[in-house]
Amino acid sequence: MRPLRIALLGSSNFPIAEPFAGGMEAHIWQLAHTLTERGHIVTLFAAEGSSVEVTGGNLHVARLELSAISKADITTPAWAVSEHHAYLSVMMDLAGELRDSFDIIHNHSLHYLPIAMSPTVQTPMLTTLHTPPFAWLESAIAISASPASSFVAVSEHAARQWAPVLGGVHVVPNGISTQRWPEGPGGEYAVWSGRMVPEKAPHLAIDAARVAGVPLRLAGPVSNSEYFREHVVPRLDDSVTYVGHLRQRELAALVGAAAVALVTPVWEEPYGLVVAEALACGTPVAAFDRGGIPEILTPVCGRLATADSVKDLATALVAATALSRSDARARAETACSETAMVDHYSELYEHMIGETTVRRGAA
């Protein structure tokens, strides 16, 4: 495949750097890294401090110093204006002075402006749908209708959620590097990893581990300090420990040395990157039967529990510890590979570029 000039749009608030703020940042890091390894010229839009090595450098994240009057406007949070300004600026640049700089724009942001402004950009833009159809995104899609804009979902579940809005949607599951997530030896404890927020519900993982009588280690950023303080900290003791926000290599070692990984979303998780990471480490998974997770887990590598049921999750935890670590690893290699993910994206890039060329020739 010929080298392409690719602009990746991430979050204006979180850098693509370790330790990652969440699964989105980990995903963009892996995609940027693999595309660069394949010889593509990748340029990144993400918050200052991003450290993934890309050959195309970084797009400027514009910041706005509001006037005193604007700052006094209690109806509009300053963070929302900052985010709006950053995406408005980059999209205007892509439609203006950077209009000939890229072959493809790959949008991973959760902001509505890249989608809403896609008709102003002559470069084809692919948007990966990492969430359900939130209202602002749905509104942007309803008015954009750009022939050079396409969408993919990260799971069949997510595609079904978006079907009433977009009709049929391509599915490209997220992928991970099985080299960066090596098979570990296993151990005696259970592990939970992810953002410490209510929708990820680590407190339910703690409760299930207690019912099962298995020690638990938790890792991840405290993204909601009030939730962490009220629902996680009171549950910590000698058998349940929070080990902090780890870098990728440290997290892989922690997950690989666990007997089982617990995954406890109380919302419809579109994919479940932590499931793929655990399986790559050879660690079987016990998870709530929600969202895209059942598409990853099979009976040989994990157990699904009734959503929100601590008792059922405890049973699934015990059952999962008896599963083969080599089978878990094999599942990750066949179903969660970043190679397959980038192959799919590469095909879509070429198709979209070709379609755009045809439209321009017919104009």
Buried (B, 14 or more C-beta within 10 A) or exposed (E): EEEBBBBBBBBBBBBBBBBBBBBBBBBBBBBBBBBBEBEBBBBBBBBEEBEBEBEBEBBEBBEBEBEEEEEEEEEEEEEEBBBBBBBBBBBBBBBEEBEEBBBBBBBBBBBBBBBBBBBBBBBBBBBBBBBBBEEBBBBBBEEBEBEBBBBBBBBBBBBEBBEEBBEEBBBBBBBBBBEBBBBBEBBEBBBBBBBBBBBBBBBBBBBBBBBBEBBBBBBBBBBBEEBBEEBBEEBEEEBBBBBEBBEBEBBBBBBBBBBBBBBBBBBBBBBBBBBBBBBBBBBBBBBBBBBBBBBBBBEEBBBBBBBBBBEBBBBBBBBBBEBEBEBBBBBBBEBBBBEBBBBBBBEBBBBBBEBBEEEEEEE
